[in-house]
Amino acid sequence: MNNISHRGWLKSFLVFPLIFVPQILATLLLILLDFDLSSLTTGKIELKTMIVLEYTMFIVMIIMLYFFMKYIDKENFLNIGLDVKGRFTELNFGIFLGFAIMGFAFSFLMILGQIVYESVMFDLEKILLSIILFAGVSLFEEIIFRGYMLKNLLQSFNPMLSLFISSLLFCVIHGSNPNVNFIGLLNIFLAGYFLGISYVYTKNLWFPLALHFSWNFFQSMFGFNVSGLDSYSIIQFSIPQNTIINGGEFGFESSLLSIFILITGSWIIWKFFSKKHKKIF
């Protein structure tokens, strides 16, 4: 393995301070500002508190990453994959795919009787706050896991191994989420491929950013918990019985249906990007 490969593999370890230092500093700041952080332990998202937390983390992470890119990677910051030129189609595809998946999942589970529709609760302020929150979540996680970690792993390993390592860590950091179980962690691991395949081809983040945001936002709007976290939803439904079909308390991401969709969705994404770029896998 040459020196460049060694550097890529070693630099990928910098994701740990990029994840944990912003979390610690943001939590301390909210404590100093006398925010009520009880919602962070209950699994019930208080939107305004989570937005302040998420964007404080994001700002700290961006500052750290800027110096990492400048003095360790010795690259332009935008090289993590933030070039917007020619990405409008991919951005729209990502938004549409997340909406289509969650609309299908809701309809399919309702037809099976796995969930029971109850009502609609439309709150424009909470919808806008949800957009802001889930945009921040997708920016924070995609820049770290795909833009920095996967980018550097690809300098050292082949695409499949690079995706495996980045997906595994993506799964591990969600291991403390409320009501998490094996199927939930397996789904989050598969989501690493789902979100990472396009980056292998394009080295650009706008498609996975759009897809990650759309997946989380529409999952919440259709009434599902997001990785075990309960947030505002337009559609209200009840679950007659927690099963591996509906995902139970962790949400859709802990269902067998999600496994099927993530595998199928990863294949669709692979076909879409492999037609436009040279063969990698």
C-alpha positions, 0 to 999 in steps of 0.5 A, spaced: 500 500 500 502 506 497 503 512 502 497 516 499 493 510 501 496 510 508 494 517 509 487 516 506 486 510 511 489 514 517 485 520 516 478 516 516 479 516 523 478 523 524 471 522 524 471 520 531 473 528 533 468 530 528 462 526 531 464 527 538 467 534 539 461 538 536 456 533 540 460 535 547 460 542 546 453 543 543 450 539 549 455 544 554 452 550 550 445 548 551 446 547 559 449 553 560 443 557 556 439 553 560 435 549 555 431 543 557 435 537 555 430 532 558 427 531 551 434 528 549 433 522 553 426 520 552 426 519 545 421 525 544 424 530 539 423 538 541 424 541 535 427 548 537 431 545 542 434 540 537 435 545 532 439 549 536 443 543 538 444 540 531 446 547 528 451 548 534 454 541 532 454 543 525 458 549 526 463 546 530 464 540 525 465 545 519 470 549 523 474 543 525 473 540 518 475 546 515 482 546 518 482 538 517 482 539 510 487 545 510 492 542 514 491 535 514 488 533 507 491 539 504 485 540 499 480 545 498 474 544 503 469 544 497 473 537 495 468 533 500 463 534 495 459 540 495 460 542 488 453 544 486 454 545 478 450 540 474 447 537 480 439 539 480 437 532 477 440 528 482 438 533 488 430 532 485 431 525 484 433 524 492 428 528 494 423 524 490 425 517 492 425 519 499 418 521 498 416 515 494 419 510 499 415 513 505 408 514 501 409 507 499 411 504 506 405 508 509 400 505 504 403 498 504 403 497 512 396 501 512 393 496 507 396 490 511 393 493 517 400 493 520 398 501 522 391 504 523 390 511 520 387 516 525 387 523 523 391 529 520 395 534 524 397 540 520 401 545 523 405 549 518 410 552 524 412 545 526 413 543 518 418 548 517 421 547 523 422 539 521 425 541 515 430 546 518 432 540 523 432 534 518 436 539 513 441 540 519 441 532 520 443 530 513 448 536 512 452 533 519 451 526 517 453 526 510 459 531 510 462 526 516 460 519 513 460 520 506 464 527 504 470 525 509 470 518 511 468 515 505 472 519 501 478 518 505 477 510 505 476 510 498 483 512 497 485 506 501 480 501 499 476 498 494 469 501 493 465 495 497 470 495 503 470 502 503 462 502 503 462 497 508 467 500 513 463 507 513 456 503 513 458 500 519 460 506 523 454 509 521 450 504 524 454 504 530 453 511 532 446 510 532 446 504 537 444 508 543 438 511 540 431 509 543 428 502 542 434 500 537 434 493 536 438 488 531 433 489 525 434 497 526 441 497 526 441 492 520 437 497 516 441 503 518 447 499 516 444 498 509 442 505 509 450 507 509 450 503 502 443 506 500 446 513 501 453 512 499 453 508 493 452 515 489 458 518 492 463 512 490 461 514 483 460 522 483 464 524 489 459 529 490 454 529 496 448 533 493 444 526 492 445 523 498 444 529 502 437 530 498 435 523 499 437 523 507 433 529 508 427 526 504 428 519 508 427 522 515 423 528 513 417 524 510 418 518 514 416 523 520 411 527 516 407 520 514 407 518 522 413 514 523 418 515 528 425 516 525 431 512 528 427 511 534 425 518 535 418 521 535 417 527 532 412 532 529 408 528 524 402 531 519 399 524 519 397 520 526 396 513 526 396 507 531 400 501 531 395 495 533 401 490 535 409 491 534 411 487 529 417 486 525 413 488 519 411 495 522 418 496 526 414 497 532 417 503 537 423 504 533 419 506 527 419 503 520 427 503 520 426 497 524 422 493 519 423 487 514 419 492 509 425 497 510 430 492 509 427 490 502 426 497 500 433 499 502 436 493 498 432 495 492 433 502 493 440 501 493 440 497 486 436 502 483 441 508 485 447 503 483 443 502 476 442 510 475 449 512 477 452 506 473 449 508 467 452 515 467 459 514 470 464 509 468 464 502 471 466 501 478 463 495 482 
